[in-house]
Amino acid sequence: MALSEIQRAVVEKRLSEYCDSKVPPHVRDKVRLCFRIENNEVVLFEERPYFKDPNEWIEVSIAKFRYIKSRRVWRLYCQFRDLRWHQYEPLDEAPDFETLLGEVDADPTCIFWG
């Protein structure tokens, strides 16, 4: 089930602000922080020029957020070495998106930013 228009607008606004604040304008030709919303999932990812072809950009996933409408909670996922999404155990869900974005930003386990 897709996010409501209001939820989508809130998430887009907050993530746009977040991505803009994390990457200074003078390095955006070398790294970009982006997001994609599909149905009830939001993926935060980083883009960098591909080393073999700097005109091509590659995507590295950072975090995935999923809204569970039946429970009215957001869930947080991280990627392991197997490149699969796993539920982030220290704070796997929250009633609002902002709480999980704060967890990604703080990254107490170093799983999101390394």
C-alpha positions as CSV (number, residue, x, y, z in Angstrom):
1,M,0.0,0.0,0.0
2,A,1.4,3.4,-1.0
3,L,2.0,6.3,1.4
4,S,-0.7,8.8,1.6
5,E,-0.2,12.1,-0.2
6,I,0.5,13.8,3.1
7,Q,2.9,11.2,4.3
8,R,4.7,11.3,1.0
9,A,5.0,15.1,1.1
10,V,6.3,15.1,4.6
11,V,8.9,12.4,3.8
12,E,10.0,14.1,0.6
13,K,10.4,17.5,2.3
14,R,12.3,16.1,5.3
15,L,14.6,13.9,3.2
16,S,15.3,16.7,0.7
17,E,16.4,18.9,3.5
18,Y,18.4,16.1,5.1
19,C,20.2,15.3,1.8
20,D,21.0,18.9,1.1
21,S,22.4,19.5,4.6
22,K,24.7,16.4,4.4
23,V,26.5,17.1,1.2
24,P,28.1,20.6,0.7
25,P,27.4,22.2,-2.7
26,H,31.1,22.2,-3.6
27,V,31.4,18.4,-3.6
28,R,28.1,17.5,-5.3
29,D,29.9,16.7,-8.5
30,K,31.7,13.9,-6.5
31,V,29.0,12.6,-4.2
32,R,25.2,13.0,-3.9
33,L,22.8,11.9,-1.3
34,C,19.4,10.9,-2.8
35,F,16.2,9.0,-2.0
36,R,13.5,7.1,-3.8
37,I,10.0,6.5,-2.7
38,E,8.1,3.4,-4.1
39,N,4.7,2.5,-2.6
40,N,5.3,2.3,1.2
41,E,9.1,2.1,1.0
42,V,11.7,4.9,1.1
43,V,15.3,4.1,0.2
44,L,18.1,6.5,1.1
45,F,21.2,6.1,-1.1
46,E,24.5,7.7,-2.0
47,E,25.6,8.2,-5.6
48,R,29.2,8.6,-6.8
49,P,30.9,8.6,-10.2
50,Y,31.9,5.2,-11.3
51,F,35.7,4.9,-11.3
52,K,35.9,3.3,-14.7
53,D,33.6,5.9,-16.3
54,P,33.2,9.1,-14.3
55,N,30.2,10.1,-16.5
56,E,28.3,7.1,-15.1
57,W,27.1,7.3,-11.5
58,I,26.7,4.3,-9.2
59,E,24.3,3.9,-6.3
60,V,25.2,2.7,-2.8
61,S,22.2,2.0,-0.5
62,I,22.3,3.5,3.0
63,A,18.9,2.7,4.6
64,K,15.4,1.6,3.9
65,F,12.3,2.8,5.7
66,R,9.0,1.0,5.3
67,Y,5.6,2.2,6.5
68,I,3.4,-0.5,8.0
69,K,-0.1,0.9,7.6
70,S,-1.9,-1.7,9.6
71,R,0.2,-0.9,12.7
72,R,0.9,2.8,11.9
73,V,4.6,2.4,12.4
74,W,7.7,2.9,10.3
75,R,10.4,0.1,10.2
76,L,14.1,0.6,9.5
77,Y,16.3,-1.7,7.5
78,C,20.0,-1.8,6.8
79,Q,22.1,-3.8,4.2
80,F,24.6,-6.4,5.2
81,R,27.4,-7.8,3.2
82,D,25.0,-10.1,1.4
83,L,23.4,-6.9,-0.1
84,R,20.0,-7.9,1.4
85,W,17.9,-5.7,3.6
86,H,17.7,-6.7,7.2
87,Q,15.6,-5.2,9.9
88,Y,17.7,-2.9,12.0
89,E,17.6,-4.5,15.5
90,P,18.6,-1.7,17.9
91,L,15.5,0.4,16.8
92,D,13.5,-1.6,14.3
93,E,10.4,0.5,14.3
94,A,9.0,3.8,15.4
95,P,5.7,5.6,15.2
96,D,7.2,8.4,13.1
97,F,9.7,8.6,10.2
98,E,11.7,11.3,11.9
99,T,12.8,9.0,14.7
100,L,14.2,6.5,12.3
101,L,16.0,9.1,10.2
102,G,17.6,10.4,13.4
103,E,18.8,6.9,14.2
104,V,20.4,6.6,10.7
105,D,22.0,10.0,11.1
106,A,23.4,9.2,14.6
107,D,24.4,5.7,13.3
108,P,25.4,4.3,16.8
109,T,26.2,0.9,15.4
110,C,28.1,2.2,12.3
111,I,26.0,0.1,9.9
112,F,24.7,3.0,7.8
113,W,27.7,5.3,7.3
114,G,30.5,2.9,8.2
